[in-house]
Amino acid sequence: MNFVYPVTLTPDADGGFVVTFRDWPEAITQGETRNQAMEEAADCLEEAVAARIDDRAEIPLPSPLQAGEAPVAVPIATALKAALYLGVREAGIGTSELARRLGVHEKEARRLLDPRHGSKAAALERALAAVGRRLAVEIQAAA
């Protein structure tokens, strides 16, 4: 599972670029330059993922990149939270069961699933293991 989504940058008549995501219809942003538009795209995507987790909604899998699109990655902390959220959903468990599996208080398990709470990567990796997931990191050359 990866969290790199295709984005389209459309030149705006007033200057700059409008940014849209095929997989996230609610995620629209803009930037004055291409670089700024890509930075705004990452921020917008992070907020869209966090909102879906907060709403207990589906998180779409990334569509394949098409001509004219650019890849945008969800920031690592949010990607880990999204992976845990999906793992918990797929396991059909709640925060109480996640807490039991981790041997922690339920409040701590809730924080691990909270996209706006700063959790340590090691704690998220342990929680992912508790729902049958393994963290693997891939580093790619910048586009």
KACOR-V76166 format. One record per residue. N is the residue number from 0. PHI is phi in whole degrees, -180 to 180 (* if undefined). PSI is psi in radians with two decimals (999 if undefined). Layout:
n=N phi=PHI psi=PSI
n=N phi=PHI psi=PSI
This chain:
n=0 phi=* psi=2.29
n=1 phi=-129 psi=2.89
n=2 phi=-127 psi=0.90
n=3 phi=-116 psi=2.04
n=4 phi=-114 psi=2.58
n=5 phi=-76 psi=2.47
n=6 phi=-131 psi=2.56
n=7 phi=-114 psi=2.26
n=8 phi=-106 psi=2.06
n=9 phi=-111 psi=2.16
n=10 phi=-58 psi=2.34
n=11 phi=-92 psi=2.48
n=12 phi=-59 psi=-0.51
n=13 phi=-90 psi=0.06
n=14 phi=105 psi=2.73
n=15 phi=79 psi=-2.84
n=16 phi=-136 psi=2.46
n=17 phi=-96 psi=2.36
n=18 phi=-113 psi=2.22
n=19 phi=-133 psi=2.71
n=20 phi=-119 psi=2.24
n=21 phi=-63 psi=-0.67
n=22 phi=-85 psi=-0.22
n=23 phi=-132 psi=1.40
n=24 phi=-60 psi=-0.44
n=25 phi=-81 psi=-0.19
n=26 phi=-96 psi=1.84
n=27 phi=-137 psi=2.33
n=28 phi=-149 psi=-2.98
n=29 phi=-156 psi=2.90
n=30 phi=-154 psi=2.65
n=31 phi=-73 psi=-0.60
n=32 phi=-120 psi=2.93
n=33 phi=-60 psi=-0.78
n=34 phi=-62 psi=-0.78
n=35 phi=-65 psi=-0.68
n=36 phi=-62 psi=-0.69
n=37 phi=-69 psi=-0.66
n=38 phi=-64 psi=-0.78
n=39 phi=-64 psi=-0.61
n=40 phi=-61 psi=-0.77
n=41 phi=-63 psi=-0.75
n=42 phi=-64 psi=-0.76
n=43 phi=-64 psi=-0.75
n=44 phi=-64 psi=-0.72
n=45 phi=-59 psi=-0.77
n=46 phi=-67 psi=-0.66
n=47 phi=-65 psi=-0.74
n=48 phi=-64 psi=-0.82
n=49 phi=-60 psi=-0.73
n=50 phi=-64 psi=-0.69
n=51 phi=-67 psi=-0.66
n=52 phi=-66 psi=-0.82
n=53 phi=-57 psi=-0.68
n=54 phi=-85 psi=-0.01
n=55 phi=56 psi=0.71
n=56 phi=-101 psi=3.03
n=57 phi=-68 psi=2.56
n=58 phi=-112 psi=2.02
n=59 phi=-71 psi=2.62
n=60 phi=-75 psi=2.61
n=61 phi=-67 psi=2.40
n=62 phi=-77 psi=2.71
n=63 phi=-63 psi=2.54
n=64 phi=-66 psi=2.33
n=65 phi=-113 psi=2.90
n=66 phi=-55 psi=2.38
n=67 phi=87 psi=-0.08
n=68 phi=-103 psi=2.77
n=69 phi=-123 psi=2.61
n=70 phi=-84 psi=2.42
n=71 phi=-130 psi=2.22
n=72 phi=-95 psi=2.48
n=73 phi=-69 psi=2.34
n=74 phi=-52 psi=2.53
n=75 phi=-54 psi=-0.78
n=76 phi=-63 psi=-0.72
n=77 phi=-71 psi=-0.63
n=78 phi=-62 psi=-0.71
n=79 phi=-65 psi=-0.73
n=80 phi=-65 psi=-0.72
n=81 phi=-65 psi=-0.71
n=82 phi=-63 psi=-0.73
n=83 phi=-65 psi=-0.79
n=84 phi=-55 psi=-0.84
n=85 phi=-66 psi=-0.68
n=86 phi=-64 psi=-0.73
n=87 phi=-64 psi=-0.78
n=88 phi=-62 psi=-0.81
n=89 phi=-66 psi=-0.55
n=90 phi=-76 psi=-0.24
n=91 phi=69 psi=0.59
n=92 phi=-117 psi=2.91
n=93 phi=-111 psi=-3.03
n=94 phi=-66 psi=-0.54
n=95 phi=-64 psi=-0.77
n=96 phi=-69 psi=-0.68
n=97 phi=-61 psi=-0.77
n=98 phi=-61 psi=-0.75
n=99 phi=-61 psi=-0.79
n=100 phi=-64 psi=-0.56
n=101 phi=-90 psi=-0.23
n=102 phi=71 psi=0.63
n=103 phi=-127 psi=2.97
n=104 phi=-70 psi=2.61
n=105 phi=-59 psi=-0.58
n=106 phi=-59 psi=-0.69
n=107 phi=-68 psi=-0.68
n=108 phi=-64 psi=-0.69
n=109 phi=-62 psi=-0.69
n=110 phi=-64 psi=-0.65
n=111 phi=-62 psi=-0.53
n=112 phi=-91 psi=-0.13
n=113 phi=-82 psi=1.98
n=114 phi=-66 psi=-0.27
n=115 phi=-102 psi=0.00
n=116 phi=-97 psi=2.29
n=117 phi=-76 psi=1.86
n=118 phi=-108 psi=2.59
n=119 phi=-74 psi=2.51
n=120 phi=-57 psi=-0.68
n=121 phi=-63 psi=-0.68
n=122 phi=-68 psi=-0.69
n=123 phi=-68 psi=-0.66
n=124 phi=-63 psi=-0.73
n=125 phi=-64 psi=-0.73
n=126 phi=-66 psi=-0.68
n=127 phi=-60 psi=-0.73
n=128 phi=-62 psi=-0.60
n=129 phi=-67 psi=-0.34
n=130 phi=-112 psi=0.37
n=131 phi=79 psi=0.48
n=132 phi=-118 psi=2.67
n=133 phi=-127 psi=2.32
n=134 phi=-82 psi=2.27
n=135 phi=-134 psi=2.35
n=136 phi=-108 psi=2.38
n=137 phi=-123 psi=2.27
n=138 phi=-108 psi=2.27
n=139 phi=-121 psi=2.72
n=140 phi=-67 psi=2.53
n=141 phi=-67 psi=2.53
n=142 phi=-77 psi=999
